[in-house]
Amino acid sequence: MPIGAVEEHLSYDFPKSLMWCSLDGNFWFGGTTSVNGVENPESRLANSRLGATFAVPIRKHQSLKFSYSDGVHIRYGTNYQNVSAAWQYSWLGRPK
């Protein structure tokens, strides 16, 4: 059985600073395990996560991104918290 997903982001750009933040959510569903071709409907995924991201420019082509997410509705597996920090480099110029 295939797995489907829906993802949404609500973002805000801070005026004149190129910083931005977003509230992020997703929901995925489907997929079941099977043994000898017999599917187990109890293993069907129906999980969602909620999180936030904050990005800060540090130079013309560079920024730092920080994010956090946590499971909101967990039917089967994947119940974890995630914290991340990233350095991002863009070869594109700043918007005019």
PDB file of N, CA, C and O in Angstrom:
ATOM      1  N   MET A   1       0.842  -1.172   0.000  1.00  0.00           N
ATOM      2  CA  MET A   1       0.000   0.000   0.000  1.00  0.00           C
ATOM      3  C   MET A   1       0.896   1.246   0.000  1.00  0.00           C
ATOM      4  O   MET A   1       1.842   1.314   0.785  1.00  0.00           O
ATOM      5  N   PRO A   2       0.620   2.226  -0.857  1.00  0.00           N
ATOM      6  CA  PRO A   2       1.437   3.446  -0.908  1.00  0.00           C
ATOM      7  C   PRO A   2       1.280   4.306   0.341  1.00  0.00           C
ATOM      8  O   PRO A   2       0.314   4.173   1.092  1.00  0.00           O
ATOM      9  N   ILE A   3       2.258   5.195   0.546  1.00  0.00           N
ATOM     10  CA  ILE A   3       2.216   6.148   1.648  1.00  0.00           C
ATOM     11  C   ILE A   3       2.004   7.543   1.066  1.00  0.00           C
ATOM     12  O   ILE A   3       2.723   7.959   0.157  1.00  0.00           O
ATOM     13  N   GLY A   4       1.017   8.262   1.593  1.00  0.00           N
ATOM     14  CA  GLY A   4       0.739   9.630   1.157  1.00  0.00           C
ATOM     15  C   GLY A   4       1.142  10.607   2.239  1.00  0.00           C
ATOM     16  O   GLY A   4       1.237  10.246   3.412  1.00  0.00           O
ATOM     17  N   ALA A   5       1.379  11.850   1.841  1.00  0.00           N
ATOM     18  CA  ALA A   5       1.784  12.878   2.811  1.00  0.00           C
ATOM     19  C   ALA A   5       1.246  14.238   2.401  1.00  0.00           C
ATOM     20  O   ALA A   5       1.114  14.542   1.215  1.00  0.00           O
ATOM     21  N   VAL A   6       0.934  15.055   3.414  1.00  0.00           N
ATOM     22  CA  VAL A   6       0.521  16.436   3.228  1.00  0.00           C
ATOM     23  C   VAL A   6       1.391  17.278   4.150  1.00  0.00           C
ATOM     24  O   VAL A   6       1.583  16.935   5.316  1.00  0.00           O
ATOM     25  N   GLU A   7       1.915  18.382   3.625  1.00  0.00           N
ATOM     26  CA  GLU A   7       2.793  19.235   4.423  1.00  0.00           C
ATOM     27  C   GLU A   7       2.365  20.690   4.231  1.00  0.00           C
ATOM     28  O   GLU A   7       2.040  21.112   3.121  1.00  0.00           O
ATOM     29  N   GLU A   8       2.370  21.450   5.335  1.00  0.00           N
ATOM     30  CA  GLU A   8       1.973  22.854   5.288  1.00  0.00           C
ATOM     31  C   GLU A   8       2.976  23.708   6.050  1.00  0.00           C
ATOM     32  O   GLU A   8       3.575  23.266   7.030  1.00  0.00           O
ATOM     33  N   HIS A   9       3.148  24.958   5.573  1.00  0.00           N
ATOM     34  CA  HIS A   9       4.037  25.914   6.231  1.00  0.00           C
ATOM     35  C   HIS A   9       3.345  27.275   6.269  1.00  0.00           C
ATOM     36  O   HIS A   9       2.798  27.734   5.267  1.00  0.00           O
ATOM     37  N   LEU A  10       3.378  27.893   7.407  1.00  0.00           N
ATOM     38  CA  LEU A  10       2.874  29.253   7.572  1.00  0.00           C
ATOM     39  C   LEU A  10       4.085  30.090   7.973  1.00  0.00           C
ATOM     40  O   LEU A  10       4.634  29.908   9.060  1.00  0.00           O
ATOM     41  N   SER A  11       4.506  31.013   7.096  1.00  0.00           N
ATOM     42  CA  SER A  11       5.759  31.719   7.370  1.00  0.00           C
ATOM     43  C   SER A  11       5.552  33.222   7.495  1.00  0.00           C
ATOM     44  O   SER A  11       4.559  33.786   7.038  1.00  0.00           O
ATOM     45  N   TYR A  12       6.541  33.843   8.139  1.00  0.00           N
ATOM     46  CA  TYR A  12       6.550  35.288   8.319  1.00  0.00           C
ATOM     47  C   TYR A  12       7.953  35.791   8.005  1.00  0.00           C
ATOM     48  O   TYR A  12       8.931  35.282   8.553  1.00  0.00           O
ATOM     49  N   ASP A  13       8.060  36.783   7.132  1.00  0.00           N
ATOM     50  CA  ASP A  13       9.334  37.424   6.810  1.00  0.00           C
ATOM     51  C   ASP A  13       9.439  38.718   7.611  1.00  0.00           C
ATOM     52  O   ASP A  13       8.552  39.569   7.541  1.00  0.00           O
ATOM     53  N   PHE A  14      10.520  38.863   8.368  1.00  0.00           N
ATOM     54  CA  PHE A  14      10.730  40.080   9.146  1.00  0.00           C
ATOM     55  C   PHE A  14      11.184  41.208   8.208  1.00  0.00           C
ATOM     56  O   PHE A  14      12.153  41.040   7.467  1.00  0.00           O
ATOM     57  N   PRO A  15      10.498  42.341   8.235  1.00  0.00           N
ATOM     58  CA  PRO A  15      10.816  43.437   7.310  1.00  0.00           C
ATOM     59  C   PRO A  15      12.262  43.920   7.457  1.00  0.00           C
ATOM     60  O   PRO A  15      12.765  44.076   8.570  1.00  0.00           O
ATOM     61  N   LYS A  16      12.915  44.152   6.326  1.00  0.00           N
ATOM     62  CA  LYS A  16      14.249  44.761   6.231  1.00  0.00           C
ATOM     63  C   LYS A  16      15.378  43.956   6.856  1.00  0.00           C
ATOM     64  O   LYS A  16      16.510  44.439   6.878  1.00  0.00           O
ATOM     65  N   SER A  17      15.131  42.765   7.362  1.00  0.00           N
ATOM     66  CA  SER A  17      16.202  42.018   8.010  1.00  0.00           C
ATOM     67  C   SER A  17      16.530  40.705   7.309  1.00  0.00           C
ATOM     68  O   SER A  17      17.566  40.107   7.599  1.00  0.00           O
ATOM     69  N   LEU A  18      15.688  40.243   6.404  1.00  0.00           N
ATOM     70  CA  LEU A  18      15.823  38.960   5.703  1.00  0.00           C
ATOM     71  C   LEU A  18      15.734  37.751   6.636  1.00  0.00           C
ATOM     72  O   LEU A  18      16.021  36.630   6.215  1.00  0.00           O
ATOM     73  N   MET A  19      15.337  37.961   7.903  1.00  0.00           N
ATOM     74  CA  MET A  19      15.060  36.839   8.797  1.00  0.00           C
ATOM     75  C   MET A  19      13.653  36.354   8.508  1.00  0.00           C
ATOM     76  O   MET A  19      12.806  37.121   8.050  1.00  0.00           O
ATOM     77  N   TRP A  20      13.402  35.081   8.775  1.00  0.00           N
ATOM     78  CA  TRP A  20      12.056  34.551   8.624  1.00  0.00           C
ATOM     79  C   TRP A  20      11.857  33.419   9.618  1.00  0.00           C
ATOM     80  O   TRP A  20      12.812  32.818  10.111  1.00  0.00           O
ATOM     81  N   CYS A  21      10.589  33.147   9.898  1.00  0.00           N
ATOM     82  CA  CYS A  21      10.246  32.022  10.753  1.00  0.00           C
ATOM     83  C   CYS A  21       9.013  31.342  10.158  1.00  0.00           C
ATOM     84  O   CYS A  21       8.273  31.945   9.381  1.00  0.00           O
ATOM     85  N   SER A  22       8.807  30.101  10.527  1.00  0.00           N
ATOM     86  CA  SER A  22       7.633  29.393  10.019  1.00  0.00           C
ATOM     87  C   SER A  22       7.118  28.388  11.037  1.00  0.00           C
ATOM     88  O   SER A  22       7.866  27.854  11.855  1.00  0.00           O
ATOM     89  N   LEU A  23       5.838  28.153  10.960  1.00  0.00           N
ATOM     90  CA  LEU A  23       5.179  27.095  11.707  1.00  0.00           C
ATOM     91  C   LEU A  23       4.933  25.990  10.688  1.00  0.00           C
ATOM     92  O   LEU A  23       4.331  26.236   9.643  1.00  0.00           O
ATOM     93  N   ASP A  24       5.389  24.779  10.980  1.00  0.00           N
ATOM     94  CA  ASP A  24       5.371  23.688  10.013  1.00  0.00           C
ATOM     95  C   ASP A  24       4.548  22.519  10.542  1.00  0.00           C
ATOM     96  O   ASP A  24       4.612  22.191  11.727  1.00  0.00           O
ATOM     97  N   GLY A  25       3.788  21.904   9.673  1.00  0.00           N
ATOM     98  CA  GLY A  25       3.018  20.734  10.059  1.00  0.00           C
ATOM     99  C   GLY A  25       2.941  19.744   8.917  1.00  0.00           C
ATOM    100  O   GLY A  25       2.992  20.129   7.749  1.00  0.00           O
ATOM    101  N   ASN A  26       2.819  18.480   9.248  1.00  0.00           N
ATOM    102  CA  ASN A  26       2.620  17.475   8.206  1.00  0.00           C
ATOM    103  C   ASN A  26       1.767  16.325   8.734  1.00  0.00           C
ATOM    104  O   ASN A  26       1.581  16.152   9.938  1.00  0.00           O
ATOM    105  N   PHE A  27       1.266  15.561   7.797  1.00  0.00           N
ATOM    106  CA  PHE A  27       0.454  14.377   8.100  1.00  0.00           C
ATOM    107  C   PHE A  27       0.768  13.342   7.031  1.00  0.00           C
ATOM    108  O   PHE A  27       0.726  13.654   5.841  1.00  0.00           O
ATOM    109  N   TRP A  28       1.078  12.131   7.431  1.00  0.00           N
ATOM    110  CA  TRP A  28       1.283  11.074   6.458  1.00  0.00           C
ATOM    111  C   TRP A  28       0.458   9.862   6.837  1.00  0.00           C
ATOM    112  O   TRP A  28       0.165   9.618   8.007  1.00  0.00           O
ATOM    113  N   PHE A  29       0.092   9.111   5.813  1.00  0.00           N
ATOM    114  CA  PHE A  29      -0.884   8.039   5.999  1.00  0.00           C
ATOM    115  C   PHE A  29      -0.637   6.934   4.986  1.00  0.00           C
ATOM    116  O   PHE A  29      -0.007   7.148   3.951  1.00  0.00           O
ATOM    117  N   GLY A  30      -1.140   5.758   5.300  1.00  0.00           N
ATOM    118  CA  GLY A  30      -1.040   4.618   4.396  1.00  0.00           C
ATOM    119  C   GLY A  30       0.095   3.703   4.789  1.00  0.00           C
ATOM    120  O   GLY A  30       0.646   3.808   5.885  1.00  0.00           O
ATOM    121  N   GLY A  31       0.437   2.815   3.895  1.00  0.00           N
ATOM    122  CA  GLY A  31       1.526   1.883   4.133  1.00  0.00           C
ATOM    123  C   GLY A  31       1.184   0.885   5.222  1.00  0.00           C
ATOM    124  O   GLY A  31       0.836   1.282   6.334  1.00  0.00           O
ATOM    125  N   THR A  32       1.272  -0.358   4.934  1.00  0.00           N
ATOM    126  CA  THR A  32       1.062  -1.408   5.933  1.00  0.00           C
ATOM    127  C   THR A  32       2.152  -2.455   5.771  1.00  0.00           C
ATOM    128  O   THR A  32       2.736  -2.602   4.697  1.00  0.00           O
ATOM    129  N   THR A  33       2.414  -3.171   6.840  1.00  0.00           N
ATOM    130  CA  THR A  33       3.354  -4.280   6.755  1.00  0.00           C
ATOM    131  C   THR A  33       2.595  -5.530   6.329  1.00  0.00           C
ATOM    132  O   THR A  33       1.377  -5.623   6.486  1.00  0.00           O
ATOM    133  N   SER A  34       3.336  -6.483   5.788  1.00  0.00           N
ATOM    134  CA  SER A  34       2.706  -7.754   5.403  1.00  0.00           C
ATOM    135  C   SER A  34       3.689  -8.892   5.635  1.00  0.00           C
ATOM    136  O   SER A  34       4.903  -8.717   5.534  1.00  0.00           O
ATOM    137  N   VAL A  35       3.148 -10.043   5.942  1.00  0.00           N
ATOM    138  CA  VAL A  35       3.933 -11.261   6.117  1.00  0.00           C
ATOM    139  C   VAL A  35       3.337 -12.304   5.187  1.00  0.00           C
ATOM    140  O   VAL A  35       2.145 -12.605   5.258  1.00  0.00           O
ATOM    141  N   ASN A  36       4.171 -12.852   4.318  1.00  0.00           N
ATOM    142  CA  ASN A  36       3.720 -13.846   3.329  1.00  0.00           C
ATOM    143  C   ASN A  36       2.536 -13.327   2.512  1.00  0.00           C
ATOM    144  O   ASN A  36       1.617 -14.084   2.199  1.00  0.00           O
ATOM    145  N   GLY A  37       2.557 -12.036   2.168  1.00  0.00           N
ATOM    146  CA  GLY A  37       1.510 -11.444   1.341  1.00  0.00           C
ATOM    147  C   GLY A  37       0.239 -11.069   2.078  1.00  0.00           C
ATOM    148  O   GLY A  37      -0.694 -10.563   1.455  1.00  0.00           O
ATOM    149  N   VAL A  38       0.167 -11.299   3.394  1.00  0.00           N
ATOM    150  CA  VAL A  38      -1.023 -10.955   4.174  1.00  0.00           C
ATOM    151  C   VAL A  38      -0.764  -9.632   4.888  1.00  0.00           C
ATOM    152  O   VAL A  38       0.109  -9.549   5.752  1.00  0.00           O
ATOM    153  N   GLU A  39      -1.535  -8.583   4.521  1.00  0.00           N
ATOM    154  CA  GLU A  39      -1.354  -7.263   5.124  1.00  0.00           C
ATOM    155  C   GLU A  39      -1.888  -7.216   6.545  1.00  0.00           C
ATOM    156  O   GLU A  39      -2.874  -7.876   6.874  1.00  0.00           O
ATOM    157  N   ASN A  40      -1.226  -6.432   7.383  1.00  0.00           N
ATOM    158  CA  ASN A  40      -1.656  -6.212   8.758  1.00  0.00           C
ATOM    159  C   ASN A  40      -2.228  -4.795   8.845  1.00  0.00           C
ATOM    160  O   ASN A  40      -1.454  -3.842   8.925  1.00  0.00           O
ATOM    161  N   PRO A  41      -3.563  -4.620   8.832  1.00  0.00           N
ATOM    162  CA  PRO A  41      -4.145  -3.280   8.854  1.00  0.00           C
ATOM    163  C   PRO A  41      -3.828  -2.499  10.136  1.00  0.00           C
ATOM    164  O   PRO A  41      -3.946  -1.274  10.147  1.00  0.00           O
ATOM    165  N   GLU A  42      -3.432  -3.176  11.199  1.00  0.00           N
ATOM    166  CA  GLU A  42      -3.077  -2.494  12.446  1.00  0.00           C
ATOM    167  C   GLU A  42      -1.772  -1.712  12.316  1.00  0.00           C
ATOM    168  O   GLU A  42      -1.486  -0.852  13.148  1.00  0.00           O
ATOM    169  N   SER A  43      -0.977  -1.998  11.285  1.00  0.00           N
ATOM    170  CA  SER A  43       0.307  -1.316  11.113  1.00  0.00           C
ATOM    171  C   SER A  43       0.203  -0.110  10.171  1.00  0.00           C
ATOM    172  O   SER A  43       1.224   0.484   9.823  1.00  0.00           O
ATOM    173  N   ARG A  44      -0.999   0.253   9.758  1.00  0.00           N
ATOM    174  CA  ARG A  44      -1.191   1.387   8.845  1.00  0.00           C
ATOM    175  C   ARG A  44      -0.773   2.685   9.531  1.00  0.00           C
ATOM    176  O   ARG A  44      -1.152   2.945  10.673  1.00  0.00           O
ATOM    177  N   LEU A  45       0.016   3.498   8.819  1.00  0.00           N
ATOM    178  CA  LEU A  45       0.467   4.784   9.356  1.00  0.00           C
ATOM    179  C   LEU A  45      -0.635   5.828   9.277  1.00  0.00           C
ATOM    180  O   LEU A  45      -1.407   5.850   8.318  1.00  0.00           O
ATOM    181  N   ALA A  46      -0.710   6.680  10.269  1.00  0.00           N
ATOM    182  CA  ALA A  46      -1.580   7.856  10.290  1.00  0.00           C
ATOM    183  C   ALA A  46      -0.978   8.794  11.338  1.00  0.00           C
ATOM    184  O   ALA A  46      -1.517   8.947  12.434  1.00  0.00           O
ATOM    185  N   ASN A  47       0.140   9.414  10.986  1.00  0.00           N
ATOM    186  CA  ASN A  47       0.914  10.193  11.942  1.00  0.00           C
ATOM    187  C   ASN A  47       1.030  11.647  11.509  1.00  0.00           C
ATOM    188  O   ASN A  47       0.934  11.951  10.320  1.00  0.00           O
ATOM    189  N   SER A  48       1.236  12.550  12.472  1.00  0.00           N
ATOM    190  CA  SER A  48       1.445  13.955  12.144  1.00  0.00           C
ATOM    191  C   SER A  48       2.483  14.559  13.077  1.00  0.00           C
ATOM    192  O   SER A  48       2.696  14.090  14.195  1.00  0.00           O
ATOM    193  N   ARG A  49       3.128  15.624  12.578  1.00  0.00           N
ATOM    194  CA  ARG A  49       4.150  16.338  13.335  1.00  0.00           C
ATOM    195  C   ARG A  49       3.877  17.830  13.244  1.00  0.00           C
ATOM    196  O   ARG A  49       3.262  18.303  12.288  1.00  0.00           O
ATOM    197  N   LEU A  50       4.340  18.569  14.246  1.00  0.00           N
ATOM    198  CA  LEU A  50       4.221  20.020  14.280  1.00  0.00           C
ATOM    199  C   LEU A  50       5.576  20.578  14.689  1.00  0.00           C
ATOM    200  O   LEU A  50       6.238  20.028  15.569  1.00  0.00           O
ATOM    201  N   GLY A  51       5.993  21.673  14.049  1.00  0.00           N
ATOM    202  CA  GLY A  51       7.300  22.231  14.374  1.00  0.00           C
ATOM    203  C   GLY A  51       7.418  23.685  13.985  1.00  0.00           C
ATOM    204  O   GLY A  51       6.456  24.307  13.534  1.00  0.00           O
ATOM    205  N   ALA A  52       8.617  24.217  14.168  1.00  0.00           N
ATOM    206  CA  ALA A  52       8.900  25.609  13.837  1.00  0.00           C
ATOM    207  C   ALA A  52      10.323  25.716  13.307  1.00  0.00           C
ATOM    208  O   ALA A  52      11.200  24.933  13.670  1.00  0.00           O
ATOM    209  N   THR A  53      10.535  26.709  12.433  1.00  0.00           N
ATOM    210  CA  THR A  53      11.848  26.973  11.855  1.00  0.00           C
ATOM    211  C   THR A  53      12.126  28.468  11.955  1.00  0.00           C
ATOM    212  O   THR A  53      11.221  29.287  11.796  1.00  0.00           O
ATOM    213  N   PHE A  54      13.383  28.816  12.218  1.00  0.00           N
ATOM    214  CA  PHE A  54      13.799  30.217  12.291  1.00  0.00           C
ATOM    215  C   PHE A  54      15.101  30.350  11.509  1.00  0.00           C
ATOM    216  O   PHE A  54      16.040  29.592  11.749  1.00  0.00           O
ATOM    217  N   ALA A  55      15.175  31.302  10.577  1.00  0.00           N
ATOM    218  CA  ALA A  55      16.373  31.506   9.763  1.00  0.00           C
ATOM    219  C   ALA A  55      16.910  32.915   9.970  1.00  0.00           C
ATOM    220  O   ALA A  55      16.156  33.888   9.997  1.00  0.00           O
ATOM    221  N   VAL A  56      18.254  33.005  10.117  1.00  0.00           N
ATOM    222  CA  VAL A  56      18.938  34.275  10.356  1.00  0.00           C
ATOM    223  C   VAL A  56      20.046  34.433   9.317  1.00  0.00           C
ATOM    224  O   VAL A  56      20.935  33.584   9.238  1.00  0.00           O
ATOM    225  N   PRO A  57      20.012  35.507   8.515  1.00  0.00           N
ATOM    226  CA  PRO A  57      21.120  35.718   7.578  1.00  0.00           C
ATOM    227  C   PRO A  57      22.387  36.151   8.333  1.00  0.00           C
ATOM    228  O   PRO A  57      22.313  36.928   9.286  1.00  0.00           O
ATOM    229  N   ILE A  58      23.548  35.641   7.898  1.00  0.00           N
ATOM    230  CA  ILE A  58      24.796  36.037   8.548  1.00  0.00           C
ATOM    231  C   ILE A  58      25.745  36.752   7.583  1.00  0.00           C
ATOM    232  O   ILE A  58      26.593  37.526   8.026  1.00  0.00           O
ATOM    233  N   ARG A  59      25.621  36.514   6.296  1.00  0.00           N
ATOM    234  CA  ARG A  59      26.382  37.198   5.248  1.00  0.00           C
ATOM    235  C   ARG A  59      25.517  37.225   3.999  1.00  0.00           C
ATOM    236  O   ARG A  59      24.391  36.729   4.007  1.00  0.00           O
ATOM    237  N   LYS A  60      26.043  37.803   2.929  1.00  0.00           N
ATOM    238  CA  LYS A  60      25.257  37.964   1.710  1.00  0.00           C
ATOM    239  C   LYS A  60      24.666  36.644   1.196  1.00  0.00           C
ATOM    240  O   LYS A  60      23.500  36.603   0.802  1.00  0.00           O
ATOM    241  N   HIS A  61      25.444  35.588   1.197  1.00  0.00           N
ATOM    242  CA  HIS A  61      24.976  34.306   0.648  1.00  0.00           C
ATOM    243  C   HIS A  61      24.803  33.226   1.725  1.00  0.00           C
ATOM    244  O   HIS A  61      24.595  32.061   1.389  1.00  0.00           O
ATOM    245  N   GLN A  62      24.885  33.583   2.990  1.00  0.00           N
ATOM    246  CA  GLN A  62      24.867  32.575   4.047  1.00  0.00           C
ATOM    247  C   GLN A  62      23.802  32.876   5.099  1.00  0.00           C
ATOM    248  O   GLN A  62      23.488  34.032   5.383  1.00  0.00           O
ATOM    249  N   SER A  63      23.259  31.804   5.667  1.00  0.00           N
ATOM    250  CA  SER A  63      22.307  31.967   6.766  1.00  0.00           C
ATOM    251  C   SER A  63      22.388  30.754   7.687  1.00  0.00           C
ATOM    252  O   SER A  63      22.907  29.701   7.315  1.00  0.00           O
ATOM    253  N   LEU A  64      21.868  30.927   8.885  1.00  0.00           N
ATOM    254  CA  LEU A  64      21.742  29.835   9.852  1.00  0.00           C
ATOM    255  C   LEU A  64      20.268  29.533  10.014  1.00  0.00           C
ATOM    256  O   LEU A  64      19.447  30.448  10.084  1.00  0.00           O
ATOM    257  N   LYS A  65      19.926  28.253  10.073  1.00  0.00           N
ATOM    258  CA  LYS A  65      18.534  27.835  10.273  1.00  0.00           C
ATOM    259  C   LYS A  65      18.464  26.938  11.495  1.00  0.00           C
ATOM    260  O   LYS A  65      19.297  26.052  11.688  1.00  0.00           O
ATOM    261  N   PHE A  66      17.451  27.185  12.316  1.00  0.00           N
ATOM    262  CA  PHE A  66      17.213  26.387  13.513  1.00  0.00           C
ATOM    263  C   PHE A  66      15.785  25.870  13.449  1.00  0.00           C
ATOM    264  O   PHE A  66      14.867  26.609  13.092  1.00  0.00           O
ATOM    265  N   SER A  67      15.598  24.612  13.791  1.00  0.00           N
ATOM    266  CA  SER A  67      14.234  24.075  13.741  1.00  0.00           C
ATOM    267  C   SER A  67      14.006  23.049  14.844  1.00  0.00           C
ATOM    268  O   SER A  67      14.939  22.468  15.397  1.00  0.00           O
ATOM    269  N   TYR A  68      12.728  22.855  15.136  1.00  0.00           N
ATOM    270  CA  TYR A  68      12.288  21.900  16.149  1.00  0.00           C
ATOM    271  C   TYR A  68      10.981  21.281  15.672  1.00  0.00           C
ATOM    272  O   TYR A  68      10.143  21.975  15.096  1.00  0.00           O
ATOM    273  N   SER A  69      10.802  19.996  15.901  1.00  0.00           N
ATOM    274  CA  SER A  69       9.515  19.357  15.620  1.00  0.00           C
ATOM    275  C   SER A  69       9.263  18.233  16.614  1.00  0.00           C
ATOM    276  O   SER A  69      10.186  17.681  17.212  1.00  0.00           O
ATOM    277  N   ASP A  70       7.988  17.914  16.769  1.00  0.00           N
ATOM    278  CA  ASP A  70       7.575  16.862  17.706  1.00  0.00           C
ATOM    279  C   ASP A  70       6.354  16.161  17.135  1.00  0.00           C
ATOM    280  O   ASP A  70       5.583  16.759  16.385  1.00  0.00           O
ATOM    281  N   GLY A  71       6.179  14.912  17.483  1.00  0.00           N
ATOM    282  CA  GLY A  71       4.999  14.170  17.052  1.00  0.00           C
ATOM    283  C   GLY A  71       3.745  14.689  17.737  1.00  0.00           C
ATOM    284  O   GLY A  71       3.750  14.937  18.942  1.00  0.00           O
ATOM    285  N   VAL A  72       2.670  14.856  16.972  1.00  0.00           N
ATOM    286  CA  VAL A  72       1.400  15.346  17.514  1.00  0.00           C
ATOM    287  C   VAL A  72       0.420  14.190  17.651  1.00  0.00           C
ATOM    288  O   VAL A  72      -0.151  13.964  18.718  1.00  0.00           O
ATOM    289  N   HIS A  73       0.237  13.469  16.567  1.00  0.00           N
ATOM    290  CA  HIS A  73      -0.658  12.302  16.558  1.00  0.00           C
ATOM    291  C   HIS A  73       0.144  11.138  16.005  1.00  0.00           C
ATOM    292  O   HIS A  73       0.533  11.150  14.837  1.00  0.00           O
ATOM    293  N   ILE A  74       0.393  10.133  16.831  1.00  0.00           N
ATOM    294  CA  ILE A  74       1.192   8.987  16.415  1.00  0.00           C
ATOM    295  C   ILE A  74       0.343   7.735  16.551  1.00  0.00           C
ATOM    296  O   ILE A  74       0.003   7.322  17.660  1.00  0.00           O
ATOM    297  N   ARG A  75       0.004   7.135  15.422  1.00  0.00           N
ATOM    298  CA  ARG A  75      -0.774   5.894  15.461  1.00  0.00           C
ATOM    299  C   ARG A  75       0.160   4.690  15.569  1.00  0.00           C
ATOM    300  O   ARG A  75      -0.126   3.728  16.282  1.00  0.00           O
ATOM    301  N   TYR A  76       1.287   4.760  14.846  1.00  0.00           N
ATOM    302  CA  TYR A  76       2.203   3.619  14.819  1.00  0.00           C
ATOM    303  C   TYR A  76       3.612   4.118  14.525  1.00  0.00           C
ATOM    304  O   TYR A  76       3.848   4.663  13.446  1.00  0.00           O
ATOM    305  N   GLY A  77       4.553   3.951  15.449  1.00  0.00           N
ATOM    306  CA  GLY A  77       5.959   4.290  15.247  1.00  0.00           C
ATOM    307  C   GLY A  77       6.222   5.784  15.110  1.00  0.00           C
ATOM    308  O   GLY A  77       5.311   6.598  15.263  1.00  0.00           O
ATOM    309  N   THR A  78       7.449   6.132  14.824  1.00  0.00           N
ATOM    310  CA  THR A  78       7.958   7.477  14.542  1.00  0.00           C
ATOM    311  C   THR A  78       7.590   8.538  15.576  1.00  0.00           C
ATOM    312  O   THR A  78       7.318   9.678  15.201  1.00  0.00           O
ATOM    313  N   ASN A  79       7.574   8.202  16.854  1.00  0.00           N
ATOM    314  CA  ASN A  79       7.299   9.177  17.903  1.00  0.00           C
ATOM    315  C   ASN A  79       8.631   9.680  18.454  1.00  0.00           C
ATOM    316  O   ASN A  79       9.257   9.015  19.279  1.00  0.00           O
ATOM    317  N   TYR A  80       9.061  10.852  17.996  1.00  0.00           N
ATOM    318  CA  TYR A  80      10.343  11.398  18.417  1.00  0.00           C
ATOM    319  C   TYR A  80      10.310  12.922  18.334  1.00  0.00           C
ATOM    320  O   TYR A  80       9.438  13.498  17.684  1.00  0.00           O
ATOM    321  N   GLN A  81      11.267  13.568  18.999  1.00  0.00           N
ATOM    322  CA  GLN A  81      11.464  15.009  18.904  1.00  0.00           C
ATOM    323  C   GLN A  81      12.708  15.241  18.053  1.00  0.00           C
ATOM    324  O   GLN A  81      13.648  14.446  18.088  1.00  0.00           O
ATOM    325  N   ASN A  82      12.710  16.326  17.294  1.00  0.00           N
ATOM    326  CA  ASN A  82      13.839  16.624  16.423  1.00  0.00           C
ATOM    327  C   ASN A  82      14.271  18.083  16.615  1.00  0.00           C
ATOM    328  O   ASN A  82      13.451  18.998  16.534  1.00  0.00           O
ATOM    329  N   VAL A  83      15.566  18.284  16.870  1.00  0.00           N
ATOM    330  CA  VAL A  83      16.142  19.617  16.962  1.00  0.00           C
ATOM    331  C   VAL A  83      17.263  19.662  15.939  1.00  0.00           C
ATOM    332  O   VAL A  83      18.083  18.746  15.876  1.00  0.00           O
ATOM    333  N   SER A  84      17.305  20.729  15.130  1.00  0.00           N
ATOM    334  CA  SER A  84      18.374  20.804  14.135  1.00  0.00           C
ATOM    335  C   SER A  84      18.868  22.230  13.967  1.00  0.00           C
ATOM    336  O   SER A  84      18.138  23.196  14.184  1.00  0.00           O
ATOM    337  N   ALA A  85      20.121  22.329  13.577  1.00  0.00           N
ATOM    338  CA  ALA A  85      20.748  23.600  13.232  1.00  0.00           C
ATOM    339  C   ALA A  85      21.482  23.360  11.920  1.00  0.00           C
ATOM    340  O   ALA A  85      22.104  22.316  11.726  1.00  0.00           O
ATOM    341  N   ALA A  86      21.404  24.338  11.022  1.00  0.00           N
ATOM    342  CA  ALA A  86      22.042  24.173   9.718  1.00  0.00           C
ATOM    343  C   ALA A  86      22.659  25.476   9.255  1.00  0.00           C
ATOM    344  O   ALA A  86      22.142  26.560   9.524  1.00  0.00           O
ATOM    345  N   TRP A  87      23.772  25.350   8.556  1.00  0.00           N
ATOM    346  CA  TRP A  87      24.387  26.472   7.866  1.00  0.00           C
ATOM    347  C   TRP A  87      23.991  26.332   6.402  1.00  0.00           C
ATOM    348  O   TRP A  87      24.127  25.256   5.821  1.00  0.00           O
ATOM    349  N   GLN A  88      23.511  27.400   5.816  1.00  0.00           N
ATOM    350  CA  GLN A  88      23.010  27.350   4.444  1.00  0.00           C
ATOM    351  C   GLN A  88      23.794  28.338   3.583  1.00  0.00           C
ATOM    352  O   GLN A  88      23.988  29.490   3.971  1.00  0.00           O
ATOM    353  N   TYR A  89      24.239  27.884   2.421  1.00  0.00           N
ATOM    354  CA  TYR A  89      24.931  28.752   1.475  1.00  0.00           C
ATOM    355  C   TYR A  89      24.145  28.774   0.181  1.00  0.00           C
ATOM    356  O   TYR A  89      23.756  27.725  -0.333  1.00  0.00           O
ATOM    357  N   SER A  90      23.910  29.969  -0.350  1.00  0.00           N
ATOM    358  CA  SER A  90      23.198  30.123  -1.611  1.00  0.00           C
ATOM    359  C   SER A  90      24.095  30.784  -2.635  1.00  0.00           C
ATOM    360  O   SER A  90      24.780  31.759  -2.325  1.00  0.00           O
ATOM    361  N   TRP A  91      24.098  30.261  -3.859  1.00  0.00           N
ATOM    362  CA  TRP A  91      24.860  30.865  -4.931  1.00  0.00           C
ATOM    363  C   TRP A  91      24.067  31.998  -5.587  1.00  0.00           C
ATOM    364  O   TRP A  91      24.590  32.697  -6.455  1.00  0.00           O
ATOM    365  N   LEU A  92      22.840  32.179  -5.188  1.00  0.00           N
ATOM    366  CA  LEU A  92      21.998  33.242  -5.738  1.00  0.00           C
ATOM    367  C   LEU A  92      22.174  34.506  -4.909  1.00  0.00           C
ATOM    368  O   LEU A  92      22.510  34.429  -3.727  1.00  0.00           O
ATOM    369  N   GLY A  93      21.951  35.666  -5.513  1.00  0.00           N
ATOM    370  CA  GLY A  93      22.071  36.933  -4.802  1.00  0.00           C
ATOM    371  C   GLY A  93      20.837  37.219  -3.959  1.00  0.00           C
ATOM    372  O   GLY A  93      19.834  36.510  -4.045  1.00  0.00           O
ATOM    373  N   ARG A  94      20.922  38.255  -3.151  1.00  0.00           N
ATOM    374  CA  ARG A  94      19.786  38.677  -2.339  1.00  0.00           C
ATOM    375  C   ARG A  94      18.708  39.264  -3.238  1.00  0.00           C
ATOM    376  O   ARG A  94      19.015  39.815  -4.295  1.00  0.00           O
ATOM    377  N   PRO A  95      17.445  39.152  -2.828  1.00  0.00           N
ATOM    378  CA  PRO A  95      16.371  39.760  -3.623  1.00  0.00           C
ATOM    379  C   PRO A  95      16.482  41.278  -3.590  1.00  0.00           C
ATOM    380  O   PRO A  95      16.930  41.861  -2.603  1.00  0.00           O
ATOM    381  N   LYS A  96      16.067  41.906  -4.681  1.00  0.00           N
ATOM    382  CA  LYS A  96      16.135  43.374  -4.769  1.00  0.00           C
ATOM    383  C   LYS A  96      14.850  44.007  -4.306  1.00  0.00           C
ATOM    384  O   LYS A  96      14.728  45.232  -4.311  1.00  0.00           O
TER     385      LYS A  96
END
